[in-house]
Amino acid sequence: MATLATATATAPAPAVVPRVAIPANGVDYRNKIVLAPMVRSGELPSRLLALKYGADLVWGPETIDRSMIGAERRVNPRNGTIEFTRMPSNGGRPNKPTKESIIYRIDPAREKGRLIYQIGTADPELAVQAARVVAADVSGIDLNSGCPKPFSTSGGMGAALLRTPDLLVSILEALVKEVGEPFQIGISVKIRILSNPEETEALVSRLVKTGITGLTVHCRTTPMRPRERALRDQLPMVARICHEAGVACVMNGDVTSRDEGLALMAEYGVDGAMIATSAETNSSCFRAKEDGGAAPWREVVYEYLCFCMESENRLGNTKYLLNILIPGKDKEFKGAKLSKTYLDICRVLKFDDLLPAAARVDQILGLDEKWETAPSVTDTEAQSESKSKAVQNAMESEAARAAGGGAVRTKTPSPAVHGGGPIRRSSAPQPAKVAQVDAEQPAVEATISAAQPQAPSQLTA
Ligand SMILES: Cc1cc2nc3c(=O)[nH]c(=O)nc-3n(C[C@H](O)[C@H](O)[C@H](O)COP(=O)(O)O)c2cc1C
């Protein structure tokens, strides 16, 4: 009879699954159901909404390298969010008035350890310069290598990188060495499958050797339209190559809920699942059935509006997602669509308890000029609380960051505003009115290159 020792000696050694080390300030994509990067639909309020309903990680919208290079970083004293701002180009017209634009916004408390910044680039040096601007405030930098739209591919970015693997690899290597290592965060890439599985295999085999910690595969080819069913036959092969190199593999394409994501992860042997359009329609898809599952649209819209107002989100962007969140047949849909202010929206939707916050954010954004009916006294009076502890913390940690400088992590403030209930109403001094970039296209489109063609109504990276 074999002893335990001899049995152990003769048994095949268990397969050692390598894992690339996750940097100290980074995050492991394994066992995560995550919000996809979405231009327009992935601004701060929708990311907070997804997190509220259980998303494990959130990707920000693709932001083009040139738009972030030279951006100023500041903390908004009213809500503690970090804002990256810049002056837009005046399109060569010296007399054209320009207003500072907000390129990117981060909630350092609620997004801490959960935000991945996605970059659009076709140049290793520009990629590094841009990523360095935000690296200390995010948990990872993801490279967009899947957007098929001409505004992206014409500059060699997005899906065009799938056809220039040397360049793609050199960008990832530069990001790993110049940003990932010094800032101790992960670098990842989001690709599409290629029509020929051997080509996908060759590409992924190169990508996993660049030092990345994660790879997301959108299971559609570049020419495929968003409505075409995702193709999952290459997924096990991509997962195998990632796993052999110790890189986390996240699947994307037609994942509609947390529960479905978990089931698909088990079925295809991948480490995580990413949700885009289903989260756009109703972020409560991130909530497991056993925790309550999908929430009714009115609840989701209420929460979304709270986050929009707290974040001082541009009204056009808020309305863009409202038009998706409110079912088209509902009578409130038309009313919300025609609204010109936050006050109008809250009145149309009968969210009376939000009217004071709506009046306040309208004033901040300069929308009060469009009020058709002035708010009543009770709509505006609830502004007398002292500045919240959270905001004070944010200001203090900002001072600490300024003193420490570089890649040093800041002490993160506690959540700036609502944690699910009504939003905070602070009495910060009347703010300067702010402008925001049009989130309908990657930020650089709105700020750097006025000559670029308009992005189409829906992006399909
Ligand atoms: C409105 C919208 C904007 C998008 N913007 C981006 C983007 O900025 N970066 C990116 O990599 N993919 C982007 N995508 C693609 C999604 O991240 C995702 O890959 C695609 O929608 C497939 O996922 P789904 O089947 O869950 O919708 C966008 C998709 C939509 C609908």
The ligand as an SDF file (V2000), in Angstrom:
LIG
                    3D

 31 33  0  0  0  0  0  0  0  0999 V2000
  -23.0080   54.7870  -25.5160 C   0  0  0  0  0  0  0  0  0  0  0  0
  -21.8190   53.8920  -25.6320 C   0  0  0  0  0  0  0  0  0  0  0  0
  -20.5430   54.4160  -25.4880 C   0  0  0  0  0  0  0  0  0  0  0  0
  -19.4220   53.5820  -25.5490 C   0  0  0  0  0  0  0  0  0  0  0  0
  -18.1810   54.1180  -25.3280 N   0  0  0  0  0  0  0  0  0  0  0  0
  -17.1070   53.2860  -25.2270 C   0  0  0  0  0  0  0  0  0  0  0  0
  -15.8360   53.7750  -24.8050 C   0  0  0  0  0  0  0  0  0  0  0  0
  -15.6720   54.9470  -24.4670 O   0  0  0  0  0  0  0  0  0  0  0  0
  -14.7980   52.9040  -24.7520 N   0  0  0  0  0  0  0  0  0  0  0  0
  -14.9400   51.5680  -25.0640 C   0  0  0  0  0  0  0  0  0  0  0  0
  -13.9640   50.8120  -24.9890 O   0  0  0  0  0  0  0  0  0  0  0  0
  -16.1370   51.0820  -25.4370 N   0  0  0  0  0  0  0  0  0  0  0  0
  -17.2180   51.8980  -25.4920 C   0  0  0  0  0  0  0  0  0  0  0  0
  -18.4490   51.3830  -25.8120 N   0  0  0  0  0  0  0  0  0  0  0  0
  -18.5890   49.9290  -26.0190 C   0  0  0  0  0  0  0  0  0  0  0  0
  -18.9400   49.2120  -24.7180 C   0  0  0  0  0  0  0  0  0  0  0  0
  -17.9520   49.4370  -23.7320 O   0  0  0  0  0  0  0  0  0  0  0  0
  -19.1210   47.6980  -24.9310 C   0  0  0  0  0  0  0  0  0  0  0  0
  -17.9010   47.1660  -25.3770 O   0  0  0  0  0  0  0  0  0  0  0  0
  -20.2010   47.3600  -25.9490 C   0  0  0  0  0  0  0  0  0  0  0  0
  -21.3460   48.1750  -25.7960 O   0  0  0  0  0  0  0  0  0  0  0  0
  -20.6140   45.8920  -25.8170 C   0  0  0  0  0  0  0  0  0  0  0  0
  -21.1580   45.6240  -24.5300 O   0  0  0  0  0  0  0  0  0  0  0  0
  -22.7310   45.3180  -24.3570 P   0  0  0  0  0  0  0  0  0  0  0  0
  -23.0590   44.2030  -25.2800 O   0  0  0  0  0  0  0  0  0  0  0  0
  -22.9140   45.0100  -22.9060 O   0  0  0  0  0  0  0  0  0  0  0  0
  -23.4580   46.5810  -24.7620 O   0  0  0  0  0  0  0  0  0  0  0  0
  -19.5830   52.1920  -25.7760 C   0  0  0  0  0  0  0  0  0  0  0  0
  -20.8610   51.6730  -25.9460 C   0  0  0  0  0  0  0  0  0  0  0  0
  -21.9720   52.4910  -25.8630 C   0  0  0  0  0  0  0  0  0  0  0  0
  -23.3390   51.8910  -26.0070 C   0  0  0  0  0  0  0  0  0  0  0  0
  1  2  1  0
  2  3  1  0
  2 30  2  0
  3  4  2  0
  4  5  1  0
  4 28  1  0
  5  6  2  0
  6  7  1  0
  6 13  1  0
  7  8  2  0
  7  9  1  0
  9 10  1  0
 10 11  2  0
 10 12  1  0
 12 13  2  0
 13 14  1  0
 14 15  1  0
 14 28  1  0
 15 16  1  0
 16 17  1  0
 16 18  1  0
 18 19  1  0
 18 20  1  0
 20 21  1  0
 20 22  1  0
 22 23  1  0
 23 24  1  0
 24 25  2  0
 24 26  1  0
 24 27  1  0
 28 29  2  0
 29 30  1  0
 30 31  1  0
M  END
$$$$
